[in-house]
Amino acid sequence: KMRKLSTEYPAHAHGVWELVLYTRGPGHAWSGERQIPFDDGTLIANPPGIPHREYAARGYSNIAMLVHDCRLDRRAALIARDPEHRPLLALMELLDREFHLKRRGWEATCEELLGVLLHYLAVFEKAPDDPRDVSRFENLLIDNIHNPDFSVEEALSGAGRSRFHFMRV
């Protein structure tokens, strides 16, 4: 059963951080006056007190959560891009599930998962020109780290970008 996609969420603000991972898009979110394009895999962390809203003409879906103890020292939205192996999605889904199931030890579990999620956010914070081909190339290197037949030169030739490009980016 497919859940109906949202097209719009009106402006609102919270006294705590709101983390929103978009799982379908594309669309646009606004955090304060800043317009942020989103699609599948975009995570936006909205700081406390900042009005934010979202819109997608063809609809969107997301996982959103309010976080009281976020440990992010920012006054503007943080934008991150979930890499190909989707750790942000996995963590957000686990957090959401553990929070709602409230099994024994759920608070400690959620605290630990949130710590890992915040670590990933710091690592994967999106630079304005962060191309997806860099993430794919990084994953290729990691997947082949123990393969003695793997050649970085060969991987570079198939990446469509130069070694210099990847070093610069």
C-alpha positions as CSV (number, residue, x, y, z in Angstrom):
1,K,0.0,0.0,0.0
2,M,1.5,3.3,-1.1
3,R,1.1,6.3,1.2
4,K,-0.1,9.5,-0.5
5,L,2.6,12.0,-1.1
6,S,2.5,15.4,0.5
7,T,2.7,18.5,-1.8
8,E,3.1,21.2,0.9
9,Y,3.8,21.7,4.6
10,P,3.1,25.3,5.9
11,A,5.7,27.4,7.7
12,H,6.2,26.4,11.3
13,A,9.0,26.5,13.9
14,H,10.0,24.5,16.9
15,G,11.9,25.2,20.1
16,V,14.1,22.2,19.2
17,W,16.0,21.0,16.1
18,E,14.0,19.3,13.4
19,L,15.8,16.7,11.2
20,V,14.1,16.0,7.9
21,L,15.3,13.3,5.5
22,Y,13.6,13.4,2.2
23,T,12.8,10.0,0.7
24,R,11.0,11.2,-2.4
25,G,11.0,14.4,-4.3
26,P,12.1,16.7,-5.9
27,G,10.9,19.8,-4.2
28,H,12.0,22.9,-2.3
29,A,12.2,23.6,1.4
30,W,12.7,27.0,3.0
31,S,14.6,27.5,6.2
32,G,14.1,31.1,7.2
33,E,14.5,33.0,4.0
34,R,16.9,30.4,2.5
35,Q,15.5,28.2,-0.3
36,I,16.9,24.7,-0.4
37,P,16.2,22.2,-3.2
38,F,15.7,18.6,-2.1
39,D,15.3,15.2,-3.6
40,D,15.7,11.6,-2.4
41,G,18.5,11.6,0.1
42,T,18.7,15.2,1.1
43,L,18.7,15.8,4.9
44,I,17.9,19.2,6.3
45,A,18.5,20.0,10.0
46,N,16.5,23.1,10.9
47,P,17.7,24.9,14.1
48,P,15.3,25.9,16.9
49,G,13.2,28.9,16.3
50,I,13.8,29.1,12.5
51,P,10.5,29.0,10.5
52,H,10.6,26.4,7.8
53,R,8.3,25.0,5.2
54,E,8.4,22.7,2.1
55,Y,6.7,22.3,-1.3
56,A,6.9,19.8,-4.2
57,A,4.4,20.1,-7.1
58,R,4.5,16.3,-7.8
59,G,4.6,15.4,-4.1
60,Y,7.3,14.3,-1.6
61,S,7.8,12.1,1.4
62,N,10.2,12.3,4.3
63,I,11.1,11.1,7.7
64,A,11.1,13.9,10.2
65,M,12.0,14.1,13.9
66,L,12.3,16.6,16.6
67,V,15.6,16.5,18.6
68,H,16.0,18.1,22.0
69,D,19.7,17.5,22.6
70,C,21.1,18.0,19.1
71,R,24.7,19.2,19.9
72,L,24.8,21.1,16.6
73,D,26.2,24.6,17.1
74,R,24.6,26.4,14.2
75,R,22.2,29.2,13.6
76,A,21.4,28.2,10.0
77,A,20.1,24.9,8.5
78,L,22.6,22.2,8.0
79,I,22.2,20.3,4.7
80,A,23.6,16.9,4.1
81,R,23.5,14.4,1.3
82,D,23.0,10.7,2.1
83,P,25.7,8.7,0.4
84,E,24.9,5.8,-1.9
85,H,25.0,3.3,0.9
86,R,22.3,5.3,2.7
87,P,23.5,5.5,6.3
88,L,21.3,8.5,7.1
89,L,18.2,6.7,5.9
90,A,19.1,3.6,7.9
91,L,19.8,5.6,11.1
92,M,16.6,7.7,10.7
93,E,14.5,4.6,10.2
94,L,16.0,2.9,13.2
95,L,15.6,6.0,15.4
96,D,12.0,6.3,14.3
97,R,11.2,2.7,14.9
98,E,12.9,2.5,18.4
99,F,11.2,5.7,19.5
100,H,7.8,4.5,18.6
101,L,8.2,0.9,19.8
102,K,9.6,2.0,23.2
103,R,11.1,-1.4,24.0
104,R,13.2,-1.8,27.1
105,G,16.2,0.4,26.9
106,W,14.8,2.5,24.0
107,E,16.0,5.8,25.4
108,A,19.6,4.7,25.5
109,T,19.3,3.1,22.1
110,C,17.9,6.3,20.6
111,E,20.6,8.4,22.3
112,E,23.3,6.2,20.8
113,L,21.7,6.1,17.3
114,L,21.3,9.9,17.4
115,G,25.0,10.3,18.3
116,V,26.0,8.2,15.2
117,L,23.5,10.2,13.1
118,L,25.0,13.5,14.2
119,H,28.5,12.2,13.5
120,Y,27.4,11.4,10.0
121,L,25.9,14.8,9.5
122,A,29.2,16.4,10.5
123,V,31.0,14.2,8.0
124,F,28.6,14.3,5.1
125,E,27.5,18.0,5.3
126,K,26.9,18.9,1.7
127,A,29.2,21.4,0.1
128,P,27.4,23.5,-2.6
129,D,29.2,21.8,-5.4
130,D,29.5,18.3,-4.0
131,P,29.1,16.0,-7.0
132,R,27.6,12.5,-6.6
133,D,30.3,11.0,-8.7
134,V,32.8,11.6,-5.8
135,S,30.6,9.6,-3.4
136,R,30.3,6.8,-6.0
137,F,34.1,6.8,-6.5
138,E,34.7,6.7,-2.7
139,N,32.4,3.7,-2.4
140,L,34.2,2.0,-5.2
141,L,37.5,2.5,-3.5
142,I,36.1,1.2,-0.2
143,D,34.5,-1.8,-1.8
144,N,37.8,-2.8,-3.4
145,I,40.2,-2.0,-0.6
146,H,41.1,-5.7,-0.1
147,N,41.1,-6.6,-3.8
148,P,44.7,-7.1,-5.0
149,D,43.6,-6.9,-8.7
150,F,41.9,-3.5,-8.2
151,S,43.6,-0.6,-9.9
152,V,42.9,3.0,-8.9
153,E,44.1,4.1,-12.4
154,E,41.6,1.7,-14.0
155,A,38.8,3.0,-11.7
156,L,39.7,6.6,-12.6
157,S,39.5,5.8,-16.3
158,G,36.0,4.5,-15.9
159,A,34.9,7.4,-13.6
160,G,34.9,9.9,-16.4
161,R,36.8,12.4,-14.3
162,S,40.5,13.0,-13.8
163,R,42.6,12.1,-10.7
164,F,43.1,15.8,-10.4
165,H,39.4,16.5,-10.3
166,F,38.9,14.0,-7.4
167,M,41.8,15.4,-5.5
168,R,40.5,18.9,-5.9
169,V,36.9,18.1,-4.9
